[in-house]
Amino acid sequence: MAARRAYWRGYLRLSLVTCPVELFPASTLAEQTHFHIINKRTGNRVREQMIDDETGKVVDKDEKGRGYEVSKGRYVEIDEDELAAVKLESTHTIEIDSFVPRSEIDNRYLDRPYYVVPSEKVGAEAFAVIRDAMKNKDRVALARVVLGHREHTIALEAFGKGILGTTLRYDYEVRAEAEFFSKIPSPRFDKQMVQLAEHILDSKAAHFDPAKFKDRYETALKALVKRKAAGKKIEAPEPPAKPDNVVNLMEALKRSLSDGKKRHVSSAQRSSRTSKSAKGTKRRRAA
């Protein structure tokens, strides 16, 4: 496997302790199916062009620039040299400001995850000291880092032999829940219904395992592309039937609990048969 290319290189600094580090994206969309815009008549790929909003003419590459709308239809132009004038001290340094309990970080603020690793052997010791100190204290570091010309707050936490860094959204980027939750009614209902719902939750208890999450749309999309490339006809399936409106919530909860128990027993029986079959195969091989 080819060596991964670092997304960012710089230094991790805690007070007077500094070590060189690299950031690698912890997530990727590379395996996801992507489409290009094509000319249906020729089958050729289509390239986008920038069009002047007023004249309708194509804008050449050297004529394109950045502009901020200060009033309707009026823009102030900002060129690259002027943007470069916005200098930030933390351009090449992840500067740790504070340490907080992980439980205090609201999940709505979590943005993009990165793996943080030491980039040189000479800094591995300092890196390990910072990592283990956070692990032992069960704390997450809040730091500043510049990615793509913008400064971000990044949460750093011990993660195996390395550090997991997650950029955080700013307060102005997160909407207040009151705007959406204020009109939710507070109906009166039988507490027994909550107990039934709790039993359903117990019957579906599991452990988090992302390997079990299957992207069914992506799988179907790949199959569709393969069939189409082979010249096969693609037909849309029948739309699924709409679920019936729940008239009696108590009865629906009871049926859900009963169905859950049946599936649990059926699953246990299949697991038992599979285990017995495997043991029988082992005995036959041994014989």
N, C-alpha and C positions, 0 to 999 in steps of 0.2 A: 504494500500500500504506500502511495506517495505521501511524503510528509505534508502535514497540514500547514497552511499558510496562516500566520498570525493576523488577526484583524487589527490589533493594536499592540504597540510596543512602548514601554516606558518604565516607570519606577513606582514601586509601592512604598509609601513613606508613613511610618508611625513615629512621631516625635523626631528623634535624631537617628532612628533606625531606617535605612533605605536599602531596597533590593530591586534588581532589574526583573521585570515580569512581562509576560505576554498574555493577551486575551484572545480566546477562541470562542466563536459562537457555539452555544450548547444546544441550539436547535437549528434545523435546516428544512427548507422546502424543495431541496434538489430532487428528491424522489417523487415529488408530486407531479401529476400530469399537467402540462402547460400547453396552451394553444397559441398559434400565431394568426394574425389577420392575413387572409389571402384574397386574391382576386378570383372569384368563383368562375369567371369566364376563362382565364388563362391558367389558373392554378398556381400563379406566382405569388410570392410574399409581398404584402403591401407595407410601404414605409410611411410613417406619419410625417407631416410637414406643419410648421408653424405658420399660421395665417394672421395677417394684420386684421384686427377686429373691425376697423373702420374701412380700410381700402380693399380688403379681401385679397391682397397680394401675398405671395409667399415671402417670408422673412428669411434672409440669408443668415448663415450661422454667425458671421462676424457682426451682425446687426442686432443680435439678440442680447438682452440685458435683464437685470432685476429691477423691479419697481414696486414701491409700496403705495397703495391707494390711500391718499390723505383725505380725499373727498371724491364724490361721485365722478368717475372718469378722469380724475386728476392724479397723476403718479409722480412720486419723487424717485429718481433713478439712483441706485446704489451700485457702484462697480466693485469688482473683486478687490482692488487695492484698498478701498474704503472698508470693506468687510474685514480685511486682514488687520485693520487698525484696531479691531476689537480684540485686544490681547488679553488672555487669561493666564494667570500664574500656573494653573494646573494643567497646561496643555500636554505635557509629557509626564505628568505625575499623578498617581492616585493618592490623593491627600486624605488620610483618615482624620475625621473630625471628632467622632464620638463612638461609643459602644452602647447598644440598646438590647433589651430582651427581644428575641425573635417574635414572641407572642404580641408585641406592641406594634408590629408592622402590619397595617391594614392590607389585606390581599388585593384590594382595588388599586393599590399603588404599584404593585409588581408589574414590570414591563418585560424586558428581555434578559434571558440568562446567558452568562458567559463563564467559561472555565478560565481561571487565573492560575498560571503556572510560572515557576521561576525560569528565566531565559538563560541564565548563566550559572555554572556550578558555584562560582564565588558567592552568589547571593542565596544559594539554597538553604544555608543555615539560618539566615535572618528570616527567610520566608517561612521555614518550619517553626521558628519561635513564635512568629505572629499568628500562624495558623493554630498551633497547639494552645496558645494563650487564650484565643477566642473559644476553642473547644472546651478547655477546662473551666472557663468562666461561663460557658453557655451564653455567649454574647455574639451579637452581629455588629460589625463595624459599618458605620455610615461614612462614606467618603465622597470626594468629588473627582470626576474624570471628564475629559473633553473627548467626545466621539463625534465625528462628522461636523466639526467646527462649533458644536454646541456643548455646553457644560451640562453634565447629568449628575444627579445624586445616585450613588451605587451602593447597594448593601452587600457586604462581604461576609461569608460564613464558611467555617471549616467544612470541607466536603471530601471525605476519604483522605488521600495523600495531598490533595490540592485545596483550592478555595473556589467556591461558587460565588460569582458576582452577578447581581441582578439589578439592572438599572430601574430606578423608581420614577414614577410620574410625579410631576409637580402638583401642588394643591389645586392650582387653577385648571388642571387637566381632568380632575375627578369631579363628577357631578354629585351634588348632595342627594341622598336617598329620599329626603322629605318631599322633594318635588314629585316623586313617583309613588311613594308609599302613603302619602297623606289621605288619599281617597279610598284606600282599601277599607272595606267595612269590617266591623267587629261583631259578627253574628253570634247568637247564643246557640249552643249545641250540647248534646248529652256527652258528659265526660267519658262514657263508655266507648264512644266512637274514637276518641283519642287513644284509649287503651287498645282497641282493635287495631288501629293504625300502627301502634307501637309493636304489636305482635307481628304485623306484616313486616315491619322493619327488621325485627329479630329473625324472621324466617329468611330474609334476604341478606343477612349479615355476611360480610366478606372482608378481604384485605385488598388494599390498593395494589393493583398489578397492571401497569400500563401495557404490558405485552398482550393482555387480554382484549384491549381496545382495538377493534378492527375498523378501518376506514372503509365501510361498505360502498360508499359512493366512489371512492378512488378505485376500488377493485372492479366495480361495475363499469367505470369509465374506461379503464384499461382494456376490459373485455370488449366493450363497444368499439374502441379504436381498432382492436385486433380483427374483429369481425368485419368492420367496414373496409379495412385494408385488404381483407381476403375477398372482397367483392360481395359479401353477403348482405341481404336486405335487413335493415333495422326497423323494427316495429315497436311502437310505444305500448307498454303493458296497460292492462285495464286499470283505471284509477281505483285505489283501495276504497272499501266501503267506509262510510263515515260512522264513527262510534255512536252508539245510542246515548241519548242524554240520560244522565243519572237521575232517576226519579226518587229512589229511596237510598240515601247515602249509607244508612246503617246496613241495609241488605247487601249493598255493593261491597262494603268493607268485609262483611262476613263471607261473601262468596270469594273475595280476593284472598282472604286468609285460608279458606278451605282449599282453593286451587294451589296456593303456595305450598301447603303441606303435602298435597298429592305429588307435586313436581319434585319436592325434596325427597319423598320416599322413593319415587321412581328413579331419581338421580342416584340415590344411595344403592338401590338394587343394581343399577347398571354398573356402578363402580365396583360392587361386590363381585358381579359376574366377571368383569374384566380382570379383577385381582385373582379370582380362582382360575380363570383361563390361563393367565400368565404363569401361575404356580404350576399348573398341569403341564404347560409347555416346558418349563424348566426341568420337571421330573422326567419327562420323556427324553429330553436331551441328555440328562444325566445317565439315564438307563442305556 
